[in-house]
Amino acid sequence: MSNAFTYACRDCEGMEACPASIVAASEVEVWKLIELHAEFAHGEDPADWDQDTRTYLATLIKPVDVRVKEEA
């Protein structure tokens, strides 16, 4: 079972040269970070994204297992 979610900007059509990757504990957090990244790195306004764009981006968010370091 996954405990985190990931998004790699380079997986998005037209963004193949972008090195940004995001890993967060929830899909909601990943979405916030995608929006922030799009604004600052690509000059996009996420408020302008239509539902088709958001649906496409959602397919690029993947569940992932992340090993969390346990406190000693």
C-alpha positions as CSV (number, residue, x, y, z in Angstrom):
1,M,0.0,0.0,0.0
2,S,1.4,3.4,-0.9
3,N,2.0,6.1,1.7
4,A,2.7,9.0,-0.6
5,F,2.1,10.4,-4.0
6,T,4.5,11.7,-6.7
7,Y,4.4,13.9,-9.8
8,A,7.2,14.5,-12.3
9,C,6.8,17.6,-14.5
10,R,8.8,15.9,-17.3
11,D,5.9,13.4,-17.7
12,C,3.6,16.2,-18.8
13,E,3.4,16.8,-22.5
14,G,5.7,19.7,-23.5
15,M,7.6,19.7,-20.2
16,E,10.1,16.9,-21.0
17,A,13.1,19.1,-20.2
18,C,11.8,20.1,-16.7
19,P,13.7,18.3,-13.9
20,A,11.1,19.0,-11.2
21,S,9.6,16.1,-9.2
22,I,7.2,16.3,-6.3
23,V,6.6,13.7,-3.5
24,A,4.1,14.4,-0.8
25,A,2.0,12.5,1.7
26,S,-1.4,13.3,0.1
27,E,-2.8,14.0,-3.4
28,V,-4.1,17.4,-2.1
29,E,-0.5,18.4,-1.1
30,V,0.8,17.3,-4.5
31,W,-1.8,19.4,-6.3
32,K,-0.8,22.5,-4.3
33,L,2.9,21.9,-5.1
34,I,2.1,21.3,-8.8
35,E,0.2,24.6,-8.9
36,L,3.0,26.4,-7.1
37,H,5.6,24.9,-9.5
38,A,3.6,25.7,-12.6
39,E,3.3,29.3,-11.5
40,F,7.0,29.9,-10.5
41,A,8.8,27.7,-12.9
42,H,6.6,28.0,-16.0
43,G,4.7,31.3,-15.5
44,E,1.4,29.5,-15.7
45,D,-1.7,30.5,-13.7
46,P,-3.4,27.4,-12.5
47,A,-6.6,29.3,-12.2
48,D,-6.6,29.3,-16.0
49,W,-6.5,25.5,-16.2
50,D,-9.7,23.9,-17.6
51,Q,-11.1,20.7,-16.4
52,D,-9.5,18.7,-19.2
53,T,-6.1,20.0,-18.1
54,R,-6.7,19.1,-14.5
55,T,-8.0,15.6,-15.5
56,Y,-4.8,15.0,-17.6
57,L,-2.5,16.2,-14.8
58,A,-4.4,13.9,-12.3
59,T,-3.3,10.9,-14.5
60,L,0.3,11.9,-13.9
61,I,0.0,11.8,-10.1
62,K,1.1,8.3,-9.0
63,P,1.0,6.5,-5.6
64,V,4.4,5.6,-4.3
65,D,5.9,3.9,-1.3
66,V,8.4,6.1,0.6
67,R,10.5,4.7,3.4
68,V,10.2,7.0,6.3
69,K,13.1,7.1,8.7
70,E,12.0,6.0,12.2
71,E,13.2,8.0,15.2
72,A,15.7,6.2,17.4
